[in-house]
Amino acid sequence: GFMIMIALVNLSSGVYFYYFDIKNAEKRKAIISTSIIFHVFIALLFSILVWFLAPYFSDVLNMQESNNAKYYDYTNYIKILSFGIFFSVMDTQFKSLLRMLRRPIKFVILTMIYVVVNFIMIIYLVVYLELGIEGTFYAGVISTIISSLVGFLMVKK
């Protein structure tokens, strides 16, 4: 969540301001397109950064005062999350655009798609495939991927 907030840099408020300030349809499309392109690059940057820094973050999570504490390697989990960062940023961007464009029904549908897919994937990956905590990480990434792709199709028009 924290990485998503940093990646989005509250750009939505600026997009809202300029979108409603300008009446020209072509310029409005340019504002939305520029916002999406910016978020794609920022999301890729953060995803790549977290992917390569995953071993470092794992070490930081294992810092403890006791020398005999067990070391847990979180690198794989962090790498799964790094892949999800890209799609989480895009999903958040598309939901913000749907709110801005005053499409509340599509916003609710998109949110419900995420919730339902996430629930189904958790049941499947954790209960049936017995992937444990790793399954919940994969479920979150898969549901965010699907939600962001559907969100793209909803905003594309």
BELQUI-V622451 format. One record per residue. SS is DSSP state (h for helix, s for strand, l for the rest). PSI is psi in whole degrees, -180 to 180 (none if undefined). Layout:
ss & psi
SS & PSI
SS & PSI
This chain:
ss & psi
l & -42
h & -42
h & -36
h & -43
h & -42
h & -44
h & -34
h & -20
l & 33
l & 35
h & -26
h & -40
h & -37
h & -40
h & -44
h & -48
h & -53
h & -34
h & -46
h & -17
h & -29
l & 134
l & -16
l & 124
h & -40
h & -40
h & -35
h & -43
h & -39
h & -38
h & -46
h & -44
h & -44
h & -41
h & -45
h & -45
h & -44
h & -46
h & -34
h & -48
h & -43
h & -43
h & -42
h & -43
h & -49
h & -41
h & -47
h & -42
h & -48
h & -38
h & -49
h & -25
h & 5
h & -45
h & -37
h & -47
h & -38
h & -43
h & -41
h & -41
h & -20
l & 2
l & 121
l & 157
l & -29
l & 132
l & -21
l & 13
l & 145
l & 139
l & 129
l & 130
l & 107
l & 5
h & -45
h & -42
h & -43
h & -38
h & -38
h & -46
h & -35
h & -35
h & -37
h & -23
h & -46
h & -52
h & -30
h & -42
h & -45
h & -40
h & -45
h & -40
h & -45
h & -38
h & -39
h & -41
h & -38
h & -39
h & -44
h & -40
l & 5
l & 54
l & 68
h & -33
h & -43
h & -37
h & -47
h & -42
h & -45
h & -42
h & -41
h & -37
h & -46
h & -48
h & -47
h & -47
h & -41
h & -45
h & -48
h & -44
h & -37
h & -47
h & -47
h & -50
h & -35
h & -45
h & -52
h & -45
l & -9
l & 46
l & -7
l & -142
h & -33
h & -36
h & -37
h & -35
h & -46
h & -40
h & -43
h & -42
h & -45
h & -45
h & -34
h & -38
h & -49
h & -45
h & -42
h & -35
h & -43
h & -41
h & -40
h & -44
h & -34
h & -36
h & -26
h & -35
l & none
